[in-house]
Amino acid sequence: MKEVFPRRNEYIVFVEQVEEIEGFFDLILDGVEGNLFEEISEERILNNDFINNIPTQIFSLRLSTQQYLALEGSSWLKIIVTNTSTEIPIQLYTDIFFDAEVEQLYIKDIKPIRIENKKKIFSMNIFSESTRREIKSILNKVGDGVNSVVVYNVGQGNCNGICDSLGMPYLYFDFGGGVFQNTKTYPGNYENSNKINFCYTVEPPVILSHWDWDHMASIIKAEHSKIKESKWIVPKQEMGITHLKVALELYNRGNLIIWPSNAKSIKTKKLEIQKISTYDIKDKNNNGLVLTVKINPYDYILLPGDANYEFIKKKRNYVGLVGTHHGASSHGCLNKIPKANRNSKIAYSFGSKNSYHHPKTPSIASHVKKGWSNIYFTINGHISLGNKINEMPCGNLCTLGKTQ
């Protein structure tokens, strides 16, 4: 009997996420049908109609240690799927939010590949880098009135507002939320019933720490599409087709501001962005952007995204901190935790019953040893690392008030 495939059976996929859990490796793959992948070129990719017609295809699978090691750490794989049962089940979704119907398939073959002829496209080198002057001009518009940071409850993800004393966000650091197996934690879903409406009153720009969906997922929600009108200051990183679609849309709007490779940091009166880096360019967490906010002449708040503290070169007098990587404790992320001052606050941004079991007990304990004992969790609501916010000055058109 001839095999019937739901679509085509061969896909070129980018390894979007890897998580080691109890001796297994859970992978999220961002896929393109093999024939469409061959048609991708620098000329065609800048054509919105072409790229938007490529369907979103996100795969989820679990591999044994032996199966994972056979992939040789490659960022790109070729997979052949089938309807016939094999030893490797794989689930196919049509969105990064796993609340739609899933298609059960099986791996017939999986192997690492190189994409040398398309590397320029998927490493963001088709886009021109910005300049220090352009980025500084964007940051200068934030003004001198910001003196607080609010960590929003977006589930298993991260989104922080750099705000004035009334809670008005003049800048967002990340714009994410719960995705993939943690979609249930995104605002409005069953593990996080309170929906979120963001504030765009002063047209706040966005600084993206790194290209992980849990740090930027809200951009593809129709109800939050206004954020596409903002400037996005982003690091240059390797990505799959679904991220590339977002980058291209921002680029075509004139809003993709790529960090210049010759800049280690850019500083204004109130803000400092550091570009951190490691030898492993595939490590998006530690090759992204970190933000420090000066809230008064002496005190600072640190927003590390998912970065390891040891790679943050300039340490300050911190009175506020967002615990790195949602409270993870692996991959050395807790080395050289900065010291807290008296009454300093730490916020952990994570979703209820998340698949990673964040925040980890070793993370909380290690931070407490450094003085971060004034602890707040986003599952209990938005967190202000400055003044407590009740009502928003926008007339509560958003839902960003009523902080802890």
Residue pairs with C-beta under 8 A, 6 or more apart in sequence:
3 9
3 82
3 83
3 84
4 83
5 81
5 82
5 83
6 83
6 92
6 103
6 105
7 33
7 57
8 33
8 34
8 35
9 80
9 81
9 82
9 108
10 33
10 34
10 35
10 78
10 79
10 80
11 29
11 31
11 32
11 33
11 34
11 57
11 59
11 78
11 79
11 80
11 81
12 31
12 32
12 33
12 34
12 37
12 76
12 77
12 78
12 113
12 115
13 29
13 30
13 31
13 32
13 59
13 76
13 77
13 78
13 79
13 240
14 29
14 30
14 31
14 75
14 76
14 122
14 238
14 239
14 240
14 241
15 27
15 28
15 29
15 71
15 74
15 75
15 76
15 77
16 28
16 29
16 30
16 58
16 213
16 240
17 26
17 27
17 28
17 180
17 212
18 25
18 26
18 27
18 68
19 25
19 26
19 355
19 356
20 26
23 64
23 65
24 62
24 63
24 64
24 65
25 62
25 63
25 64
25 65
25 67
25 68
26 60
26 61
26 62
26 181
27 59
27 60
27 61
27 62
27 63
27 68
28 58
28 59
28 60
28 180
29 58
29 59
29 60
29 61
29 77
29 79
30 57
30 58
30 59
30 240
30 241
30 242
30 243
31 57
31 58
31 59
31 79
31 240
31 241
32 40
32 54
32 57
32 241
33 57
34 78
36 54
37 118
39 50
40 118
40 121
41 118
41 121
42 120
42 121
42 126
44 50
44 51
45 51
45 121
45 126
45 244
45 248
46 126
46 248
48 248
48 249
48 252
51 241
51 244
51 245
51 248
52 245
54 241
54 245
55 94
56 94
56 95
56 96
56 242
56 245
57 92
57 93
57 94
58 92
58 93
58 94
58 95
58 96
58 180
58 242
59 79
59 90
59 91
59 92
59 93
60 90
60 91
60 93
60 98
60 180
60 181
61 88
61 89
61 90
61 91
61 107
62 89
63 71
63 88
67 88
67 110
71 77
71 110
71 111
71 112
72 112
73 282
74 112
74 113
74 114
75 238
75 282
76 112
76 113
76 114
76 115
77 110
77 111
77 112
77 113
78 109
78 110
78 111
78 113
79 90
79 107
79 109
79 110
80 107
80 108
80 109
80 110
81 90
81 92
81 105
81 106
81 107
81 108
82 105
82 106
82 107
82 108
83 105
83 106
84 106
84 108
85 106
86 106
86 107
86 108
88 106
88 107
88 110
89 104
89 105
89 106
89 107
90 105
90 106
90 107
91 102
91 103
91 104
91 105
92 102
92 103
92 104
92 105
93 100
93 102
93 103
94 100
96 179
96 180
96 213
96 217
96 220
96 242
97 179
97 183
97 186
97 217
98 179
98 180
98 181
98 183
99 183
99 184
99 189
115 122
119 125
120 126
121 244
122 238
122 239
122 240
122 244
123 236
123 237
123 238
124 236
124 237
124 238
124 239
124 247
124 258
125 236
127 236
127 247
127 251
127 256
127 258
128 258
129 236
129 258
129 259
129 260
129 261
130 233
130 257
130 258
130 259
130 260
131 260
132 260
132 263
132 266
134 257
135 233
135 257
135 259
135 260
135 263
135 266
135 273
136 266
136 268
138 205
138 231
138 233
138 257
139 171
139 205
139 266
139 268
139 271
139 273
140 268
141 205
142 162
142 170
142 171
142 204
142 205
142 268
142 270
142 271
143 170
143 270
144 269
144 270
145 164
145 165
145 170
146 162
146 163
146 164
146 170
146 171
146 270
146 271
146 293
146 295
147 163
147 164
147 165
147 295
147 296
147 386
147 387
148 162
148 163
148 164
148 165
148 167
148 295
148 384
148 385
148 386
148 387
149 160
149 161
149 162
149 163
149 173
149 293
149 295
149 301
149 303
149 320
149 322
149 384
149 385
149 386
150 160
150 161
150 163
150 167
150 169
150 382
150 383
150 384
150 385
150 386
150 389
150 400
150 403
151 158
151 159
151 160
151 322
151 347
151 349
151 376
151 378
151 382
151 383
151 384
151 385
152 159
152 160
152 161
152 196
152 349
152 378
152 382
152 400
153 187
153 192
153 194
153 196
153 349
153 378
153 379
153 380
153 381
153 382
154 176
154 177
154 178
154 186
154 187
154 196
154 218
154 349
154 378
155 177
155 178
155 182
155 184
155 185
155 186
155 187
155 189
155 191
155 192
155 350
155 351
155 352
155 354
156 177
156 178
156 179
156 182
156 185
156 214
156 326
156 350
156 351
156 354
156 355
156 356
156 358
157 174
157 176
157 177
157 178
157 179
157 182
157 185
157 186
157 214
157 215
157 217
157 326
157 349
157 351
158 173
158 174
158 176
158 209
158 214
158 215
158 305
158 306
158 322
158 326
158 349
159 172
159 173
159 174
159 175
159 176
159 177
159 215
159 218
159 349
160 172
160 173
160 174
160 303
160 322
160 349
161 167
161 169
161 171
161 172
161 173
161 199
161 204
161 400
162 169
162 170
162 171
162 172
162 173
162 271
162 291
162 293
163 169
163 170
163 384
163 386
163 389
164 170
165 386
165 387
166 389
166 392
166 393
167 384
167 387
167 389
167 392
167 393
167 400
167 401
167 403
168 199
168 201
168 202
168 392
168 393
168 394
169 198
169 199
169 202
169 204
169 400
170 202
170 204
171 204
171 205
171 206
171 207
171 271
172 198
172 204
172 205
172 206
172 207
172 227
172 230
173 206
173 207
173 209
173 291
173 303
173 305
174 206
174 207
174 208
174 209
174 215
174 216
174 305
175 198
175 206
175 208
175 215
175 216
175 217
175 218
175 219
175 224
175 227
176 212
176 213
176 214
176 215
176 216
176 217
176 218
177 185
177 186
177 187
177 196
177 214
177 217
177 218
178 184
178 185
178 186
178 189
178 191
178 192
178 214
178 217
178 351
178 354
179 186
179 213
179 214
179 217
180 213
181 355
182 214
182 351
182 354
182 355
182 356
183 189
184 190
184 191
184 192
184 351
184 353
185 191
185 192
185 350
185 351
185 352
185 353
185 354
186 192
186 217
186 351
187 194
187 195
187 196
188 194
188 195
188 196
191 351
191 352
191 353
192 351
192 352
192 379
194 381
194 399
195 399
196 218
196 399
196 400
197 223
197 397
197 398
197 399
197 400
198 218
198 224
198 226
198 227
198 398
198 400
199 392
199 394
199 397
199 398
199 400
200 226
200 227
200 229
200 230
201 393
201 394
201 397
203 229
203 230
204 230
205 230
205 231
205 232
205 233
206 227
206 230
206 231
206 232
206 233
207 232
207 233
207 273
207 289
207 291
208 215
208 216
208 232
208 233
208 234
208 235
208 288
208 289
209 215
209 235
209 288
209 289
209 290
209 291
209 303
209 304
209 305
209 306
209 307
210 235
210 237
210 284
210 285
210 287
210 288
210 289
210 305
210 306
211 234
211 235
211 237
211 239
211 243
211 284
211 288
212 284
212 285
212 306
213 243
215 305
215 306
216 246
218 224
218 227
219 225
219 227
219 228
219 246
220 246
228 249
228 250
228 253
228 255
229 253
229 255
230 255
231 255
231 257
232 250
232 255
232 256
232 257
233 257
233 259
233 273
233 289
234 247
234 256
234 257
234 258
234 259
234 289
235 258
235 259
235 275
235 287
235 288
235 289
236 258
236 259
236 261
237 281
237 284
237 287
237 288
238 281
238 282
238 284
239 247
247 256
250 256
259 273
259 275
259 289
263 275
264 274
264 275
264 313
265 272
265 273
265 274
265 275
265 314
266 272
266 273
267 273
269 294
270 293
270 294
271 291
271 292
271 293
271 294
272 291
272 292
272 294
272 314
273 289
273 290
273 291
274 289
274 290
274 291
274 292
274 312
274 313
274 314
275 288
275 289
276 286
276 287
276 288
276 289
276 290
276 307
276 311
276 312
276 313
277 286
277 287
277 311
278 286
278 287
278 311
280 286
280 287
281 287
284 306
285 305
285 306
285 307
285 308
285 325
285 331
285 333
286 307
286 308
286 311
288 305
288 306
288 307
289 305
290 302
290 303
290 304
290 305
290 307
290 312
291 302
291 303
292 300
292 301
292 302
292 303
292 314
292 316
293 300
293 301
293 303
294 300
295 301
295 319
295 320
295 386
298 317
299 317
299 318
299 319
299 341
300 316
300 317
300 318
300 319
300 320
301 318
301 319
301 320
301 321
301 385
301 386
302 312
302 316
302 318
302 320
302 321
302 322
302 338
303 322
304 312
304 321
304 322
304 324
305 324
305 325
306 324
306 325
306 326
306 328
306 333
307 324
307 325
307 333
308 324
308 331
308 332
308 333
308 334
308 335
309 324
309 333
309 334
309 335
309 336
309 337
309 338
310 332
310 335
310 336
312 338
315 338
316 338
317 341
318 338
318 339
318 340
318 341
318 344
319 340
319 341
319 343
319 344
319 345
319 385
320 344
320 345
320 346
320 347
320 385
320 386
321 338
321 340
321 344
321 345
321 346
321 347
321 367
321 372
321 385
322 346
322 347
322 348
322 349
322 385
323 346
323 347
323 348
323 349
323 359
323 363
323 364
323 367
323 372
324 333
324 334
325 333
325 358
326 348
326 349
326 350
326 354
326 356
326 358
326 359
327 348
327 350
327 358
327 359
327 360
327 363
327 364
328 356
328 358
328 359
328 360
328 363
329 360
329 361
329 362
329 363
329 366
334 362
334 363
334 366
334 367
337 366
337 367
337 369
337 370
337 372
338 370
339 370
339 371
340 346
340 367
340 370
340 371
340 372
340 373
340 374
341 371
343 374
344 371
344 372
344 374
345 374
345 376
345 383
345 385
346 367
346 372
346 374
346 375
346 376
347 376
347 377
347 378
347 383
347 385
348 358
348 359
348 364
348 375
348 376
348 377
348 378
349 378
350 358
350 359
350 377
350 378
350 379
351 379
352 379
359 377
364 375
367 375
368 375
376 383
376 404
377 383
380 404
381 402
381 403
381 404
382 389
382 400
382 401
382 402
382 403
382 404
383 403
383 404
384 403
384 404
388 403
388 404
389 400
389 401
389 402
389 403
390 401
390 402
391 401
391 402
392 398
392 400
392 401
